[in-house]
Amino acid sequence: MDGYITVSAKTLDDAITEALIQLGVTSDHLDYEVIEKGSAGFLGIGMKQAVIKARRKQEEPVEEPVVEEVEEKPVKKEVKEFKEEKKDFHKKEFHKKEHVKKDNFKKEAPKKEFVKKEVPKREVELAPVEDATKEACVKFVKDVLAAMDMNDVEVKAEIDEEGALSITMDGKNMGILIGKRGQTLDSLQYLTNRVANKMQDGYVRVKLDTEDYRRRRKQTLENLAKNIASKVKRTRRSVSLEPMNPYERRIIHSALQSDSAVSTHSEGEEPYRRVVVTLVRR
């Protein structure tokens, strides 16, 4: 099987996450094949688990640079005599300056490497969502869906308990709208936020969701965080997760905040910023 393992879980995302944990790699080093996509069934009846075959990506061997041997040419006698004279001159100069070098020499302190940590942002006070803003956001989402030939999708908007504008979409083949790890949904949410904040003063937060993806993704990330923390405690080695957006990084930080045995921080620059889980040394 060339190092393949078989992993099954409720959803395809959960199966991929479990494979990442078992193999101890990030997603960019994972090679997998989908055997069964899985199905939720109807009210739990006929449910099928997602099944994948996964292994570490095979790294291509790096070719060693070819070093050419250079044939040494015989040195002429005249050049040898000149070099000896030059050598005697440098010896005299060296003895003159040696005591100056000893006095002025100072050992350089090793440079410290600083890790850019995730700084918790202050909660921004949300402005009350105006009706015109709500209507403009719903219209924008519907126009995007129409351009994607998804006219049968039902779009609902309401103000949630945090005061944010929550927009949900219901329809067929919504996986296209979610995209890989929610990237398409996140992009549409970003654009809708821009529309909302051009319509009125103050800050308006827009949340887009479909098929309960946000809750399911949050649960997957929390499980991943706990599994990674267990691995760090077992191996006593730090683990770097795959790059995530700020929202998903906050979920990881929050999930491990109460675990006193490990600590979390973020490294890198967007969009490649990632969470690193380390063991707390006592």
Beta strands, then each sheet from edge to edge (+ up, - down):
strand 1: 5-9
strand 2: 30-36
strand 3: 50-56
strand 4: 154-159
strand 5: 165-170
strand 6: 206-210
strand 7: 239-240
strand 8: 262-267
strand 9: 274-279
sheet 1: 1+ 3- 2+
sheet 2: 4+ 5- 6-
sheet 3: 7+ 9- 8+
end
